[in-house]
Amino acid sequence: MNVIKKDGSIQNLNIEKIQTSIINASNDINFSLNSSDIKDISNEIITVLNKIRKDNTSTYELVGITIKSLIKLGFRDIAKSYFSHNLI
């Protein structure tokens, strides 16, 4: 799956980048995620993406899916932190 970036460029989806952003957001609020949490969140994001998209998605859509996945899995505070990182 490809991601259409904010500048219009297209890149392959890199789940590790999303995981790093989630970890950074959790660190900002002094919350530790374990590897199982990261795996569960990543799997939820991929599941949602596969349900609604088969080819391309946008950075904006990916941020929204990530936030919804975090909230669904009980990580509301991390979702808020992640959102604030992506306003820039």
C-alpha positions in Angstrom: 0.0 0.0 0.0 1.2 3.5 -0.8 0.8 6.7 1.2 0.2 10.0 -0.5 2.3 12.4 1.5 1.3 16.0 2.4 3.7 17.3 -0.4 2.0 15.1 -2.9 4.8 12.5 -3.1 4.0 8.8 -2.9 5.8 6.4 -0.6 5.3 2.8 0.4 3.5 2.4 3.8 6.1 2.0 6.5 4.4 0.8 9.7 7.7 1.2 11.6 7.4 5.0 11.1 3.9 5.0 12.6 5.1 2.8 15.5 7.9 5.3 16.1 5.5 8.2 16.1 3.2 6.3 18.6 6.1 5.5 20.9 7.3 9.2 20.8 3.7 10.3 21.6 3.6 7.9 24.5 7.0 9.0 25.8 5.9 12.6 25.7 3.2 11.8 28.3 5.5 9.4 30.3 3.6 6.3 29.4 5.4 3.1 28.5 4.0 0.9 25.7 5.2 -2.7 25.6 5.9 -4.6 22.4 2.5 -6.3 22.7 0.8 -2.9 22.8 2.7 -1.7 19.7 1.8 -4.9 17.9 -1.9 -4.7 18.8 -2.0 -1.0 17.7 -0.2 -1.7 14.4 -2.4 -4.7 13.7 -5.5 -2.6 14.3 -4.3 0.1 11.9 -3.4 -2.4 9.2 -6.8 -4.1 9.6 -8.7 -0.8 9.2 -6.6 0.2 6.2 -7.2 -3.1 4.5 -11.0 -2.8 5.1 -11.3 0.7 3.6 -8.4 0.9 1.1 -6.7 -1.6 -1.2 -4.1 0.7 -2.8 -3.4 4.3 -1.7 -4.2 6.2 1.4 -3.2 9.7 2.5 -1.2 10.9 5.4 -4.3 12.6 6.8 -6.3 9.4 6.6 -3.5 7.4 8.2 -3.3 9.9 11.1 -7.1 9.6 11.6 -7.0 5.8 11.5 -4.1 5.8 14.0 -5.9 8.1 16.4 -9.2 6.0 16.2 -7.2 2.8 16.7 -5.4 4.2 19.8 -8.8 5.3 21.3 -10.4 1.9 20.4 -7.7 0.0 22.2 -7.8 2.2 25.3 -4.9 4.6 24.7 -6.9 7.9 24.6 -4.1 9.9 26.2 -1.6 8.7 23.7 -4.1 9.5 20.9 -4.2 13.1 22.2 -0.5 13.3 22.3 -0.2 11.8 18.8 -2.8 14.2 17.5 -0.9 17.2 18.8 2.3 15.9 17.1 0.5 15.8 13.8 -0.9 19.3 13.8 2.4 20.6 12.7 
